[in-house]
Amino acid sequence: MQEKFPIYAEKFPIWAIHSDGMAQHIAWTALEAEGFGANLQHYNPLIDAGVQKTWNIPETWELNAQMVFGTPVDGPGEKQFNDLGDRFKVYGA
């Protein structure tokens, strides 16, 4: 696509990351709808070589994250948040 649309070439990697995030969200939602719990992990590059060897994944592939899932045995722990006004900003009219 980068060759076919050179005016947008530099944007395609960014859009690919967006698409990856949407796919993760859909997978997580589907798992939750079936009663599973999920957790998105970012251990790369620490585990890249082991993952490639274990599942015979081509070296040209890049691991961004892995989603572990299973049947929840307990609910999530309490989480504290900073004030919304410190975390969310709106600019413009």
Phi, psi and omega per residue, in radians:
M1 nan -0.574 3.138
Q2 -1.124 -0.632 3.106
E3 -1.293 -0.634 -3.105
K4 -1.254 -0.552 -3.118
F5 -2.251 1.250 -3.042
P6 -1.052 -0.466 -3.138
I7 -1.127 -0.451 3.134
Y8 -1.854 0.094 -2.982
A9 -0.895 -0.767 -3.080
E10 -1.252 -0.273 -3.118
K11 -1.522 -0.410 -3.054
F12 -1.023 -0.724 3.086
P13 -1.069 -0.651 3.100
I14 -1.150 -0.776 3.132
W15 -1.136 -0.565 3.094
A16 -1.110 -0.696 3.096
I17 -1.130 -0.703 3.083
H18 -1.056 -0.786 3.140
S19 -1.089 -0.686 3.103
D20 -1.055 -0.785 3.121
G21 -1.089 -0.699 3.114
M22 -1.145 -0.683 3.112
A23 -1.126 -0.701 3.098
Q24 -1.088 -0.761 3.141
H25 -1.086 -0.761 3.140
I26 -1.125 -0.770 3.128
A27 -1.083 -0.779 -3.131
W28 -1.077 -0.780 3.140
T29 -1.104 -0.743 3.125
A30 -1.120 -0.731 3.104
L31 -1.091 -0.773 3.141
E32 -1.108 -0.671 3.131
A33 -1.105 -0.443 3.114
E34 -1.634 0.092 3.068
G35 1.626 0.164 3.120
F36 -1.608 2.774 2.957
G37 -1.843 2.682 -3.124
A38 -2.469 2.746 3.120
N39 -2.557 2.189 3.139
L40 -1.572 2.136 -3.070
Q41 -1.930 2.550 3.107
H42 -2.250 1.362 -3.119
Y43 -1.738 -0.042 -3.112
N44 -1.297 2.553 0.189
P45 -1.586 0.122 -3.066
L46 -0.991 -0.613 -3.043
I47 -1.886 0.020 -3.020
D48 -0.925 -0.880 -3.076
A49 -1.098 -0.746 3.128
G50 -1.129 -0.701 3.112
V51 -1.130 -0.792 3.125
Q52 -1.036 -0.743 -3.114
K53 -1.230 -0.812 -3.070
T54 -1.085 -0.753 -3.061
W55 -1.919 0.240 3.088
N56 0.920 0.860 -3.125
I57 -1.571 2.340 -3.135
P58 -1.020 2.508 3.124
E59 -1.110 -0.351 -3.140
T60 -1.306 -0.250 3.121
W61 -1.420 2.584 3.136
E62 -2.042 2.180 3.101
L63 -1.440 2.104 3.090
N64 -1.675 -0.709 -3.105
A65 -2.939 2.886 2.987
Q66 -2.292 2.497 -3.136
M67 -1.862 1.946 3.053
V68 -1.576 2.491 -3.111
F69 -2.599 2.776 3.121
G70 3.119 -2.997 -3.139
T71 -1.400 2.145 3.139
P72 -1.120 2.429 3.073
V73 -1.882 -0.169 3.137
D74 -2.771 2.781 3.090
G75 -1.358 2.935 3.110
P76 -1.192 2.646 3.082
G77 -1.292 2.905 3.133
E78 -1.178 2.439 -3.139
K79 -2.168 2.348 3.114
Q80 -1.740 2.502 -3.127
F81 -2.120 2.581 2.977
N82 -1.223 2.820 3.112
D83 -0.935 2.381 -3.118
L84 -0.976 -0.655 3.131
G85 -1.095 -0.409 3.089
D86 -1.528 -0.314 -3.061
R87 -1.820 -0.348 -3.011
F88 -2.302 2.176 -3.131
K89 -2.151 2.456 3.074
V90 -2.078 2.234 3.120
Y91 -2.080 2.555 3.084
G92 1.997 -2.983 -3.090
A93 -1.332 nan nan
